[in-house]
Amino acid sequence: MSTFADLGIPFPLFEAPTREASDYAGLAICRLCRRGGRHCFDVGIGDDLILPCPACGLEAGLDPDERGDVASRGCGSTVPFPEALHLKHRLLACYDCLRAGKVAMTKDTEFGMVSWERAIEGVTLGHPGLRADQFEIVATGPRGGSPGARVPVEHMWELLRTPGYISWQGENWLFCCRRPMTYLGGWRHVSESLGTADRDAFFRGLFDPGDDAMSWGPDGFSGESACLHIYRCRTCGRHRAHYDFD
C-alpha cells in the first residue's frame, strides 16, 4: 500500500496509506495553480481558501462551500471569491498549493478544533472540560465562551496543511510532547507488521490501564464496525490511539 512519501509528496504528520486519507483526490487539475497531473486534495466544508486582500495584502479565509466574498480583517475591504472557481463542482488543491498555505484543512483534535481562523488567534475552539495537561486553557469569544487551548501556531499551521483521515465519528488528532503526533493509520494496517506477542504488547501500550478499549482487546478492532486510529510522537516515539464505531 502506497503512502504519500512513496508518491514523492510527504507529510510530516501523515504516514498512513493514501487510501486512508479522506481528502485525497488522486491525479487531477489543481483549481488554484491550474496545473494538470497533480496530486490533489478536496477542499470542502469547514476548510478555507486563503487569499490576500487586494487592498492591504493581509490574508483572508474564504468558505469554499458558500463561495461568498468576505471583508478583510486588515482594512475591511472586500476580498472576492474567485470568479473562475464559482462554477467548479469540486475545489481541488494540489500538494504544492496545500503545503504553501493556499488552503487550510480544518482539523478536530483532542484539544479542540484547529481552523485557519483559530490559527490566526493561536487558540483552538474547544469545549467545556477541555484537558489542560499540555497547554494553557483560555476563554474564547467576546464573552469568554468555550475554552480553547493555546497551541503553538507553527503546529496549528502544520495540521492545516495535512490531509485528514477517514473515520466514522470524526477525527480526533492526538498530541504528545506538546505537539501533534504523526498519523500512522488504522489498526489493521499498523498491526500487519507485528507478531502475535508484539501485537498484544503494542496494543496494551496504546491506552491507560482503565481505558474501555482494553476490554475489547486487539481483535475487537479487526472487524468493520470498530476502528482504532494509531499515532506516533515525533519527539519521544510514544504511540497513542483513539477509536470510533460505526
Residue pairs with C-beta under 8 A, 6 or more apart in sequence:
1 17
1 18
1 19
1 189
2 17
2 18
3 15
3 16
3 17
3 18
4 10
4 11
4 14
4 15
4 18
4 21
4 39
4 163
5 15
7 18
7 39
9 39
9 95
11 161
11 162
11 163
12 158
12 162
12 182
12 234
13 158
13 159
13 162
13 180
13 181
13 182
13 183
14 21
14 162
14 163
14 165
14 182
14 183
15 182
15 183
15 184
15 185
15 232
16 165
16 183
16 184
16 185
16 186
16 189
17 185
17 189
18 24
20 165
20 166
20 185
20 186
20 189
21 41
21 163
21 164
21 165
21 166
22 163
22 164
22 165
22 166
22 167
23 41
23 42
23 43
23 44
23 105
23 163
23 164
24 39
24 40
24 41
24 42
24 163
25 40
25 41
25 42
25 90
25 92
26 39
26 40
27 37
27 38
27 39
27 40
28 36
28 38
28 40
28 92
29 35
29 36
29 37
29 38
29 40
29 92
30 36
30 38
30 40
30 92
30 93
30 94
30 96
30 97
31 85
31 88
31 90
31 91
31 92
31 93
32 93
32 94
32 97
32 102
32 103
33 94
33 96
33 97
35 94
38 94
38 95
38 96
39 94
39 95
40 92
40 93
40 94
40 95
41 92
41 93
41 94
41 95
41 98
41 103
41 105
41 163
42 90
42 91
42 92
43 49
43 64
43 91
43 92
43 93
43 103
43 105
44 64
44 65
44 91
45 65
46 65
46 106
46 115
47 64
47 103
47 104
47 105
47 106
48 61
48 62
48 63
48 64
48 103
48 104
48 106
48 115
48 116
48 117
49 61
49 62
49 63
49 64
49 81
49 82
49 85
49 91
49 102
49 103
50 59
50 60
50 61
50 62
50 101
50 102
50 103
50 104
50 116
51 59
51 60
51 62
51 79
51 82
52 58
52 59
52 60
52 79
53 59
53 60
53 72
53 74
53 75
53 77
53 79
54 77
54 79
54 80
55 72
55 75
55 77
56 72
56 74
56 75
56 77
57 74
58 72
58 73
58 74
58 75
60 70
60 72
60 73
60 79
61 70
61 104
61 115
61 116
61 117
62 68
62 69
62 70
62 79
62 81
63 70
64 85
64 91
64 103
67 81
67 85
67 86
68 81
69 78
69 79
69 80
69 81
70 78
70 79
71 77
71 78
71 79
72 78
72 79
73 120
85 91
93 102
93 103
97 103
98 105
98 161
99 161
101 157
101 160
101 161
104 115
104 116
104 119
104 160
104 161
105 160
105 161
105 162
105 163
105 164
106 113
106 114
106 115
106 116
106 160
107 113
107 114
107 159
107 160
107 162
107 164
107 171
107 173
108 114
108 170
108 171
108 172
108 173
109 124
109 159
109 171
109 172
109 173
109 174
109 175
109 180
110 131
110 172
110 173
110 174
110 175
110 242
111 124
111 126
111 130
111 131
111 134
111 135
111 149
111 151
111 175
112 118
112 124
112 125
112 126
112 127
112 130
112 147
112 148
112 149
113 124
113 125
113 126
114 124
114 151
114 156
114 159
114 160
114 173
115 125
115 160
116 160
118 124
118 125
118 148
118 156
119 153
119 156
119 157
119 160
121 140
122 150
122 151
122 153
122 156
123 138
123 140
123 148
123 149
123 150
123 151
124 148
124 149
124 151
124 156
125 140
125 146
125 148
126 137
126 140
126 146
126 147
126 148
126 149
127 146
127 147
128 146
128 147
130 137
130 147
130 148
130 149
132 149
134 149
134 175
134 178
135 149
135 150
135 151
135 178
136 149
136 150
137 147
137 148
137 149
137 150
138 147
138 148
138 149
138 150
139 145
139 146
139 147
139 148
140 146
140 147
140 148
152 178
152 179
155 179
155 180
158 180
159 173
159 180
164 171
165 171
165 183
165 185
165 229
167 227
167 229
167 244
168 227
168 244
168 245
168 246
169 244
169 245
170 244
172 229
172 242
172 244
173 180
173 181
173 183
173 231
174 180
174 181
174 231
174 240
174 241
174 242
175 181
176 231
176 233
176 235
176 236
176 238
176 240
177 233
177 234
177 235
177 236
179 233
179 234
179 235
181 231
181 232
181 233
181 234
181 240
182 231
182 232
182 233
182 234
183 229
183 230
183 231
184 190
184 230
184 231
184 232
184 239
185 229
185 230
186 227
186 228
186 229
186 230
187 218
187 221
187 222
187 227
187 228
187 229
187 230
187 241
188 221
188 222
190 230
191 199
191 202
191 203
191 218
191 222
194 202
199 218
200 218
202 239
203 217
203 218
204 214
205 239
206 213
206 228
206 230
206 239
206 240
206 241
207 213
207 214
207 241
213 220
213 221
213 228
213 241
213 243
216 226
220 226
221 227
221 228
221 243
224 246
225 245
225 246
226 243
226 244
226 245
226 246
227 243
227 244
227 245
227 246
228 241
228 242
228 243
229 241
229 242
229 243
229 244
230 239
230 240
230 241
231 239
231 240
231 241
232 238
232 239
233 239
233 240
